[in-house]
């Protein structure tokens, strides 16, 4: 005799406020001479470190994520010609979300001599915890749906026969936000104000229950 069953898909939705921020500073130094291009870039990096120290942040927390020195060219007379060198350096720092501190830090950097491009990403420290919560919510949602259908159909749920979980990728950080220090709305004497949006996660599971006779 074939076993009768009911198969329900549950969807989990969980949101949580981010608790830390990852800040990227992209710095450029250009010059006709290789050494001077590197020195200009190094000077911009040092300006970011000075800004960090002025806000009580340890400069050593600024980590290099990219460094490169290449030729700067322009197209003229039907070909590319080298006009100098460009040194690029990206610094990254991970901080807990403290709006006052972050505002002072960004204001100090933007108002200083570094003139970097600034990218912000909001994150969760306990990313795995969010993933576990959304899976649990998906299972609970499947159970509620199954109980509703069983009650309406006049049937009784038995043991769980199977659970299918595809392990979808869950985003635990926001999309990057760009602060342009050259933009008309950014001034070094005004701390940027931000209110990070909750990070949202969703996932699905499919649960199969035996239907009792």
C-alpha positions in Angstrom: 0.0 0.0 0.0 1.4 3.4 -1.0 2.1 5.9 1.7 0.1 9.1 1.5 2.0 12.3 2.1 1.8 16.1 1.8 4.7 18.1 0.5 5.0 21.7 1.5 7.5 24.4 0.7 8.2 26.9 3.5 9.8 30.3 3.0 11.8 32.0 5.7 12.3 35.8 5.9 14.5 37.4 8.5 15.9 40.9 8.8 18.5 42.3 11.2 20.2 45.6 11.6 23.9 45.6 10.6 26.4 45.9 13.5 29.6 46.7 11.7 30.8 48.7 8.7 33.6 48.0 6.2 35.1 51.2 4.8 37.3 51.2 1.7 39.6 54.2 0.8 40.9 54.2 -2.8 43.9 56.5 -3.2 45.7 57.6 -6.3 49.1 59.3 -6.9 50.0 60.5 -10.4 53.3 62.0 -11.6 55.6 61.9 -14.6 58.2 60.1 -12.5 57.7 56.6 -11.0 59.1 57.4 -7.5 57.1 60.7 -7.2 53.8 58.9 -8.2 54.4 56.3 -5.4 55.3 59.1 -2.9 52.1 61.0 -3.6 50.1 57.9 -3.1 52.0 57.1 0.1 51.3 60.6 1.3 47.6 60.2 0.7 47.6 56.9 2.7 49.4 58.6 5.5 46.7 61.3 5.6 44.1 58.7 6.1 46.1 57.1 8.9 46.5 60.5 10.6 42.7 61.1 10.3 42.2 57.7 12.0 44.5 58.5 14.8 42.9 61.9 15.4 39.6 60.0 16.0 41.1 57.5 18.4 41.3 54.7 15.8 44.5 52.7 15.6 46.2 53.4 12.2 47.3 49.7 12.1 43.7 48.7 11.7 43.8 50.1 8.2 44.7 47.2 6.0 45.9 47.2 2.4 43.6 45.3 0.0 45.1 46.5 -3.3 48.3 48.2 -4.5 49.5 48.8 -8.0 51.8 51.1 -10.0 51.3 51.4 -13.7 51.8 53.6 -16.7 49.4 56.5 -17.2 48.7 56.9 -21.0 46.7 59.1 -23.3 45.6 58.5 -26.9 47.1 60.9 -29.4 48.3 60.7 -33.1 46.7 57.3 -33.5 48.4 55.6 -30.6 48.6 55.5 -26.8 51.5 57.4 -25.4 52.8 57.2 -21.8 52.5 60.5 -20.0 53.6 59.3 -16.5 52.8 56.9 -13.8 49.8 56.2 -11.6 50.1 54.6 -8.1 46.9 53.2 -6.6 46.4 51.9 -3.1 43.3 50.7 -1.4 42.9 50.7 2.4 40.2 48.9 4.3 39.1 49.2 7.9 36.4 47.2 9.7 34.6 49.0 12.5 31.6 48.4 14.8 28.7 50.7 14.0 29.2 53.8 16.1 27.6 56.7 14.1 29.4 59.4 16.0 32.8 57.9 15.6 32.3 56.9 11.9 31.0 60.4 11.2 34.0 62.1 12.7 36.4 59.7 10.9 34.8 60.2 7.5 34.7 63.9 8.1 38.4 64.0 9.0 39.4 61.9 6.0 37.2 63.9 3.5 38.4 67.2 5.0 42.1 66.2 4.9 44.6 65.9 2.1 44.0 62.3 1.0 41.1 63.1 -1.3 40.1 59.4 -1.6 37.2 57.6 -3.1 35.2 56.1 -0.2 33.1 53.0 -0.3 31.0 51.8 2.6 29.5 48.3 3.2 27.4 47.4 6.2 27.7 43.9 7.6 26.7 41.5 10.3 29.4 40.1 12.6 27.3 36.9 13.2 26.6 36.1 9.6 26.1 32.4 10.4 23.6 33.2 13.0 21.4 35.0 10.5 21.6 32.0 8.1 20.5 29.6 10.9 17.6 31.9 11.8 16.3 32.1 8.3 16.4 28.4 7.8 14.5 27.9 11.1 11.9 30.4 10.0 11.5 28.6 6.7 10.8 25.3 8.5 8.4 26.9 10.8 6.6 28.5 7.9 6.3 25.1 6.2 4.8 23.6 9.3 2.2 26.3 9.7 1.2 25.9 6.1 1.0 22.1 6.4 -1.1 22.4 9.6 -3.5 24.9 7.9 -4.0 22.7 4.9 -4.4 19.5 7.0 -7.0 21.3 9.2 -9.0 22.5 6.2 -8.8 19.1 4.4 -9.7 17.2 7.6 -6.5 15.1 7.6 -3.9 14.4 10.2 -0.2 15.0 9.8 2.1 12.2 10.8 5.9 11.9 10.9 8.2 13.9 8.7 9.3 11.7 5.8 11.8 14.1 4.1 13.3 17.6 4.2 14.8 19.2 1.1 17.1 22.2 1.5 18.9 23.8 -1.3 21.1 26.1 0.8 20.6 29.3 -1.1 23.3 32.0 -0.9 22.3 34.5 1.7 23.6 38.1 1.6 25.0 39.2 4.9 26.3 42.6 3.8 24.8 45.6 2.0 25.7 46.7 -1.5 28.6 49.2 -1.5 27.8 52.9 -1.0 30.0 55.5 -2.7 31.0 58.8 -1.0 32.5 61.1 -3.6 34.7 63.7 -1.8 34.6 65.9 -4.9 30.8 65.9 -5.0 29.0 69.2 -4.2 27.2 67.7 -1.2 30.3 66.6 0.7 32.2 69.0 2.9 35.0 68.1 5.2 33.6 70.1 8.1 30.3 68.2 8.0 30.1 64.6 9.2 28.1 62.4 6.8 24.9 61.2 8.4 23.7 57.6 7.7 21.0 55.2 8.8 21.9 51.7 7.5 19.0 49.7 6.3 18.3 46.3 7.9 19.9 43.4 6.1 17.3 41.0 4.8 17.7 37.3 4.2 15.3 34.7 2.7 15.5 31.0 2.0 13.2 28.0 1.3 12.9 24.4 2.5 10.5 21.7 1.4 9.1 19.3 4.0 7.2 16.1 3.4 4.8 14.8 6.0 3.1 11.4 6.2 -0.7 11.6 6.2 -2.1 9.4 9.0 -5.0 7.1 8.0 
